[in-house]
């Protein structure tokens, strides 16, 4: 299950920070083991939902819709 690709700046930032925290908490784990665990967590909890943002000041709507 290695090399799972998740897009998004926030997910990359979360994964980087969690890797550092887990390396401190569990120093015996390798980076590969930590990444595999974090990939399992993301696969279990992450939902890529379509979203829309409405700016009532500019009266514009920005949306992202997934095609999957």
Secondary structure, DSSP 4 states (H G I P E B T S, - for coil): --------HHHHHHHHHHHHHHHHH-TTS-HHHHHHHHHHHHHHH-----EEEEETTTTEEEEE----
